Amino acid sequence: MSQKNHFKDRFKKAVEQNFGESVAIYDSFEDKHRLFGTLTNKLCELNAPFSPKRILDVGCGTGISTVAIHRSLSGDPVMYGIDISEPMLVKARERCKGIPGIYFVCGDAEQLSTYFHETFDAVFYTASIFLLPNFQESISQACRLIVPGGVLAISYYDGLFDMKGRDAVVKAFPGEPYRYGAVSYADLMECLRAMPRFRTSEFDYRFEIGEEFLFDFLSIPAQSAGIFPKISYIERIPMVREWSRKLLEKVSPLFMGWKFVLSRNSRKK
């Protein structure tokens, strides 16, 4: 196995473990701050008035994005959510109980064609694409599942910034890495532009955050691992608290950045 493939395999296993351990913390953060629901709603608003009837939610987690997408649509859409973490999907099924037309699959987002043989009007990656080391294969398979006129919709965590749009972590902690994920935005856009017949639009979304929000966000195991990857989760928490405090001391106001990407299949029906 090459060093690159070894990294991808280790990263994928770490993501699965971190998210398997994140269910209660992830949901507690969302109940308090409503971040992921808000991001999904804004992504759906950018996609309006297009109203897909068959949707795939890749990296659906505990179903927050799945419910948000479903509520944004008229009629009776059919939705599938896929996630690698069975503990996450247990919560997703509980959250979506009683909502008709929503189904969940435990599987690898980099192997979509293994699980889905039908087509979709839209495929969403809501705060998930940057956690897929082999994202190119996932996107390639997703694009083959999208019907002419359909859309690939992505929300991408872009990092933390000062008022002038400079990387806040680099500014506050020179030389100290903070891995947002396994995928750079530049690599993501290069991949999308290489997809035949797909036309891509980009949108920025930044908002000011405080220390409490930052600490709660970074307390999600998958996020805290990006700062302190070799330290156990319990040991990370006081370190995350101190890291958050120091960052806000050095960079204030502080902004969180996300990218919204819509890539439409321009092939005629």
N, C-alpha and C positions, 0 to 999 in steps of 0.2 A: 504494500500500500504506500502511495506517495505521501510526502509530508503534508501536502495540500489536502488530499483526501482524508488523511488521518485527522487533521484539524476539523474538517467538516463533520466527520463522524462523531468526534468528541463534542463538538458544539451542539449537534443535534441531540445527543444523549443528555447533555447538560440542560438544554432547553426543556426537554421532556420531563426531566427530574424537577427542575425549578418550577415549572408550571404545575406539575402534579402536587407540589408542596404549597402552591400559591393560591389555591381556590378561595379559602376564607379571607386571606389578606387582600387578594385581588377584588373580591366582592365588597369587602369593607371599604376599600379605597373608593370604589365606584359609588357606593351608597353615600359616601361623604362628599365626593367631588364631582361626580357625574361626567368624568372626562371622556370615557370611551363611547358612551351613549351620545354625547355632544359631537364628538368627531364623526361618528357614523351618520348622525342627522345632517351635519354640514355636507358630508360627502353625497348623501342622497339629494340634498337641495341643489347641489351643483349638477346633478344628473337629471334634474327635472327639466321638462315635463315628461321625459322618457319614463315609462312605467312598466318595467319588465314583469313577466308572468312566471318565469322559471329562473331562480337565482341560486347560485352556489356561494356560500360564505366560507372562505378558506382561512383556517386558523380561528375558528369561531369562539374558542375558549368557553366561558361559562354561558354563552348565548346572549350576552348584552347586545352585541352588534346584530345578531340574528333578529332579535325582537325589534330593535330600532329600525332595521330595514323593512321588516314585515309591516310595522305600523305606518311607515311612510308611503306604502303602496296602496292603491285602490284595488278593488276586486278581491279575488281569492288566489293570491300568488302561491306557488309551490316553492318551498325553500329546502335546500340541503346545507347542513353545516358539517365541516370536517375539521377534526383536531387530533393531534397525536396523543393528547393526554386524556385518558379515560376518566380520572377524577374531575377534570374540567367538564367533560360531557355529562357526567352524572348531574352536576349542577345545571347544565344547559337544559337537559331534559326536564328537570324539575321546574326551571324557570318558564319553559315553553309548554308545560302541561296544559292541555285544554285548548291550545291554539291549533286549529286544523291546518294540515298541509306543511308542517315543519318536521324534518327528519334529520337525524344526526348519525354520522359515520366516524368511527375511530380509525384513523389512518394517517398515512404520511402525505403531507401536502406537496411533496416533491414527486409523488407518484399518482397524480390525479386520475390518469387514464386506467389505472388498476381498479378504481372504485366506481368510475362514472363513464358510461358509454352513450348517454344521451346528451343532447345539447342544452345550452342555457342562453337566456337573453342577457344575463349579467353575471359576472364573477367578481366578488368583492374580496379584497385583502384588507381587512380593517385592523391596523396596528399589528400586522403579522409578517409582512413580506421581509422585513429586515432581520427576522429570526430564522430565515431559511438559507442555510449555506449554499445549497444548490438551487437558488431561486430562479436561475435561467431556465432550468428544466421544468420547474413548476409553472412559470409563466408561459413557456412554449406549449405545454399541455393544456393550460387554461385557455389559451387563444384558440386552440383547435376545438375546444368545446363551445365557443361562443358563436352564435348564429350571425349571419350578415345583419349589420345594423345594431348588433349587440355591443355591450361595453364591458371593459375591464376597469374596475374602480379600486383605487389604492389610497390608503392613508399611511404616511411614512413619518416616523419620529425623526425630526431633523436636528434635535439637540437643544442646548441652552445658550442664550445670547444676551449681550448687553444692549443698551438703548441704541447703539450705532450698528447693531447687527453682527458684532464680532463674537466669536466663540467664547463663551463665558468661562468654560473650564480651562481652556488654554490660557486665557488671561489670568485666571486666579491661581491655577496650579500648573505652571509651565513644566512640561516633561512628564506629567502624571497622566497616564492614559485613562480614558473613560470610554468604553466600547458601547456604542448605542445598539450594536447588533453585528451581524456577520456580513451586511450588505451596505455598500456606500451608495449614496443617492446618484452619483455620477454613473456607477456601474448599472444601477437600475434603469436609468434613462437610456443608456446605450443599448441595453437589452430590449427595451420597449421600441426604440426607434428601428431596431433590426427586424421587428416582427412585420412580415409582409401584409399589406392592406390595412394595417392599424394606424390610426392618426391620433396623436397624443397631445393633451392639454395639461398644463401645470398651474397650480394655485398655492399660494403661501398662506399660512394661518399661524399667527403668533399672538401670545397673550401673556400678560404679566402674572407672575406667580410669587408667592411668599414662601417663607421657610417651612411652614407647616405642610403646605401642598408638596413642596419639593421632598421633604423628609418622607411623607406618606407614599409618594410615588416611588422613591428610591428604596423604600422598605419592601416593595414587592420583590420576592427573591430573584426573579429573572433580571430585575434592574440593578439591585445591589451587587449582583455577581459581575456586572459590568465595571464596577469600581474596585471591588475586592474579590477577585475570582478565586483565590486560593484560601479563603478564610471561611469557616463555617457560618451559616446564616445567623445563629445566635450571637456570635462574636462580631458580626458585621454591624448589627443594629446601632450600638453606641458610636461606632465609627462613622456610620452614615449620618447620624445626628450631628456629630462634630464637623463632618465634611460639608453638610448642608449649611450649618451656621457660618463656617468660614467662607463658603462661596458667596453667601449673601452679604457678608461683611466686605468682601472685596469687589463684588459686582452688585450694584443696586441702582435702579430697578433691574430685576431679572426677568427674562422672557423665555417661555418654552415655545419651540418652533415645530410645526408639522407641515408636511407637504401633502397636497391632494393631487392625485393624478387620475385622469380619465383617458382611456385609450379605446377608441371606437373602431369596430370592424367596418371598414368602408366598402367592403364588397357588397354588390347589389344582390337583393334577394331574388 
